[in-house]
Amino acid sequence: MSTPPASGPAVAAAAPSAAEPDLLYDATAEELRSSVRTLLDSRSDWQAVLARMESDAPVDTDLWRRLADIGVAGLAVPEELDGSGATWREVAVVAEEIGRATAPVPFLGSTVLATAALLAVAGTGDAPDAAGALLRRLAAGEVATVAVPLSTAPGGAFPAGVTVTGGRASGTVTSVADARAAAVLLVPVFEDGAPALYAVPAAATTRTPVVSLDLTRPLDDVALSDVATGAPQDANGAQLLARGAAAVEAVNGALVAGACILASEQLGVAERCLELTTAYVRERHQFGRPIGSYQALKHRLADLWVSVTQARAVARYAAACLADSSPDLPVAAALAQAHLSELAVHAAEECVQLHGGIGFTWEHPAHLLLKRAMADALSFGTATQSRAALGRLVDLPA
C-alpha cells in the first residue's frame, strides 16, 4: 500500500520555478520593512505630515537623510558604487511603507526614477563614469530625478520639451516630481533631432511650484534657458549621459520602473486604508453595538480585503519582474498600474466614507491617503491608458 502524502503546516511549500517569481518576501526584506516602518512611525506620523503640508517646506529633508543612513536612498545601487546592492524587490518593500505613511520624501524621483535611468547607462552609455559617479552621490543621499511630467506613461514617444541648439539647452518640462528637492535633474532632450539624456545641476534651472492634488509629493515646472552642454568645466553646464537608443531605453526604463514601484506604493496606501477602517468600525458604536457588526459594513470590508489581497500579488509580481529583468516586465507594469490605480482610490474612498463625519475632516489622515491615491492614479498613465497598453502588449483587439 502506498503511503499517503504528508500534509499540514509542517510540509514546506514547493520552491517556485525559474519561470514563476517568488511573491513572498524573505526575512531580510521584512527586516527592512520593520526598520523603515519604525522610522516613519516615529518621525513622520500623520500629524507631522499634516503640519508639514501647512509649512513652506513640504519635503522632509531630515527624514530623507535618516532613510539614507539606513541604506534606502541607494537600495538598487550596486555595492561597488557604494549602494546597498539590493534588488527592486526591496525597493518595492520600502515603497509600500512610503505609501502607508504618505511620507513627504523624494523616494520615487531619486531611488526609483533617477536610479533606474542611471543604471541603464552606467558602464554602457556615452558617459559611463559620469553615471557611476552620480549613482554614488544618490546612494549617499543626494537627490536627483528624471525631468519628465509625472503623468508620462511608459512606451510612449521620447519627451520633447527641451532641445539643444548650438550647444545650448532650452525648454520647459511640466509637473516634474521631486524636482524641488533635487540637486541634479536628468533631462531628456532632442539634440540635432536625435534623443539624448543630460544631467543638469538643479541650480542651472528654474523650478516653479505648481498646484498638485497631493501636497506630500510636490510638483514643479522645470525650465532650462540657454544651459551649456558639452562643457565639463562649467559647474552649471549639462553633462551628457547617453545618446540615441541608449537615451530612449534609459528614459523608458525609468518610467517602467516607476510604474512597477508605484504599484507597491499604491498597495501600501490601500493596506493602510483597510487597517484604519477596520480598527475604526470595531471601536465606533451606534445603537449599543460596534458598527462593524452590521452586515452591510462587514461585506464592504470583506470585499476590500479580497481586493487588497489580489492587488498584493499583482504589485509583487511587477516588482519581481523588474528585479529579474523578465521578458514579461512591460505586461506586468501595465497590469499593475491598471489594477492598483483604481484599487488604491477605492480603498481610500471606503476609508473616508466608513469613518463617517470624522473621515471628511482635516484632523484625520484619510484625506492624505485619498489625495495620494488619486494623484498616483494619474502617474505614469491613467488606468485607462494602462489597459490600452496592456491590450496592445498581449495582442487584444481594440
Secondary structure, DSSP 4 states (H G I P E B T S, - for coil): -PPPPP-STTSPPPPPPTTS---S--HHHHHHHHHHHHHHHHH--HHHHHHHHTSS--S-HHHHHHHHHTT-TTTTS-GGGTS----HHHHHHHHHHHHHHT--SSIIIIIIIIHHHHHHHTTTSS-HHHHHHHHHHHHTT--EEE-S-TTPPTTSPPP-SEEEETTEEEEEEEEEETTTT-SEEEEEEEETTEEEEEEEEGGGEEEEEE--S-TTS-EEEEEEEEEEBS-TT-TTSBEEEEETHHHHHHHHHHHHHHHHHHHHHHHHHHHHHHHHHHHHHHH-EETTEEGGGSHHHHHHHHHHHHHHHHHHHHHHHHHHHHHHT-TTHHHHHHHHHHHHHHHHHHHHHHHHHHTGGGGGSTTSTHHHHHHHHHHHTTTTS-HHHHHHHHHHHTT---
